[in-house]
């Protein structure tokens, strides 16, 4: 199986004066194409720090991350941003959409920024996510469920190697959460590597693997 994203011996320390927080302590993770992996653990266990390092939004103090075999860590931010744009989709709990743009406009913007403009793919993606009829609707006029699906469309706009999701269903009702989780599972079955950080039992329930973090260490996989 193809390795989509791999972290090797990640360490991340934060310092405030003489206080040091050890957010990650030698964390290693490997996710293959087609896998849906849930990262679970108590608050403060290092889940969000791990996701930020996997996305190249934060630099580890030790270890490295590779996306599609390409080293992401310990590069200038400009290079990390280019690798992230080509290979990583980000799905957040909120703020996935620019409110002044339409659904289609949000997807078009991501494609333009990554140099992968494909209107036919955009239209197929919106149709697959049940948003074809809302393509011209401003983001501010979407329901909660529509906004969640539109955020997923934005995350998938550049056809990434891996999708990283941070509490993507935290603000959704149960029915909408299940719909979004079904969509994530469908994308994984189609070959996308999906990594979801969540406290939700529903997310953990659909994952093929669960990686448990406690005090910055992997305690179960």
N, C-alpha and C positions, 0 to 999 in steps of 0.2 A: 504493500500500500504506500502511496505517496505521502510523505510528511509535508503537511501544509505549513505548520508553524511549530517551532521548537525553542524552548528556553532551557538553558543549561546553567545550573548552579548560580541562580540569581541571588544577589545580595543587594539590599537597599536600606541605608541608614539615614535617618533624619536627625539633625542636631539643632537644639535651641539652647544657647548658652552652654552649660555643662551637662545638660540632659541629652541623652541619645536614645532614639527609638529605633529598634531593629525591626523594620517592617517586613523584610524578606530575609530568610536565613538559609541560603543554599537551595532554592526552589528549582526543580527541574520538571518540565512539562513537555510532552510531545503529543500533538494532535494531528491525525491523518485526514486526508480528504474524505469527505463523507461521514465523518464522526460528529456527533452532537454531544458536547461535554459540558457538564455543569460544575462550576467552581463554588463550593459551599464552605461555610464555616461561620463562627460567631463574629459579631462586629469587632473590628480592630484586629482581625486575624491576618490581614494583608491582601484580601481579595482585590480591592480596587487598585492597590499599588501594583499587584501582579498584572492586572489588565492594562494599566497605564504603561508598564514596561513592555508588555506584548505588543502594544500599539505603537511603541516608539514615542509616546507622549512624555515619558519620563525615562531617564537613563539609569540603569542599574549601576551600583558601585562596584559590583563584581559579576562575572558571568556575561552571557550574551543571549540575544534572541535572533533567530533566523526565520525569515518568511519565504516560503518557496525555495529554500536553499540559499537565499541571499542574506548576508549579515545585516541586521537592522541596527544593532546597538553600537555605541562608540563611534558614531559618525557625526558630522556636522548636522544641525537641524534641517538645513535645506535638503541634504541627501536623505535623511530619515523621512521627511515629508514626501519626497518623491516616491520612495519605496512604499510608504503608507498609502499614498494615493492610488498606486497601481495594484497593490495586493491586499489591502485591508479595508473592510467595511465596518463602520462603527454605528451601533444602535444603542442610543442612550434612553434613559427613563423619560426624558423630555428634551426640548431644544434641538430636535433633529431637523426642524423645518424653519425656513425663513418666512416669517408671517406675511410679508408683503408680496410674496410670490405665490403663484398657483402650484398645484400638485405637480403638474408637468414641468413648470418652471423650476421647481426645486431639483427635480431629477436632471433636467437639462443643465443646470448650473454645475452639478457635480461632474457630469460627463464633459462639459467644456473645460473645467479646471484640470481634469485628468487626461484630457486629450483623447477621450474615447467617445466621441459623439456618434450615437447610433439611435436614431429616432425610432426605427422599427423595433429595436430591442426595448426601448423605453415603453412603446405602446404595448408590446407583449407583456412586459413586466407589470404595468398598471392593470392590464386585463387579468393577469394571473392573480393579482392581489385584490381583485374586485373593485378597482378604482377607475376603470376606463371612463365611466360616466361622470367622474368627478375630476378628470384631468385638468379642466379649466377653472376649477374652484379655488379661490384663495385659501391658504392654509388656515386663516382665522375663522373660516366658516365650516370647518370640518368637525364632525363629532369626535369623541375620544377614541372610538374604535377606528374611525377613518384616519385620524391623525397618526395612530400607532402603525397602521398599515402603510401610510404614506412615508413615515419615518423609515420603515423597512425598505421601501422602494428606493429611498435616497441612499441607504446603506448598501444596496445591491446595484446601484446605478452604474458603477464602473466594473461590474463583473469580477469582484475580488476573489482572492484565493481563500481567505478566511473572513468570517464575520465574528466580531467581538461585540458582545451585548452586555451592558451594565444595568442590571435591574430593569429590563425593558418592559416588564408588566407590572411594575410597582404601583402605578396609579390607575390601573385598569380594573373594571369589574370582572367577575369570574368568567362570564361568557366571552368577553373580549379577550381576556387573558388566554383562554383555551384556543380561540381563533388564531391569535398571534403565535402561540406555541405550535399549533398545527402547521402554520406556514414555515416556521423555523425547521420543523421536522421534515417537511417536504423539500426544503432547500438542501438539507443535509443528505437526504436520500438521492438528490440530484448530483451529489459530489462535492458540495460546499462543506468546508470545515467550519463548525459553529461552536463558539465558546461563550457560555452564558454565566455571568456572575449574578447570583440571586439568592434571596432568603426564601423564595417561594417553594413550598413542597411540590407544587404542580410542575415547576421547571425541573426539579430534581427527578420527578417521576417519569418524565419523557426522555431524559438523557440516557445515552448508551453507557456513559461513564460518569462517575462523580469523583472529582478531586477535592479532598477536604483539606483546608488550611486551618491550622491552629498556631497562634503566636509566630506567624511567619514561616512555618514549616509545613510541608506536605505530610499529613498523618494518615492519609488513605487515598487510594486510587483504584 
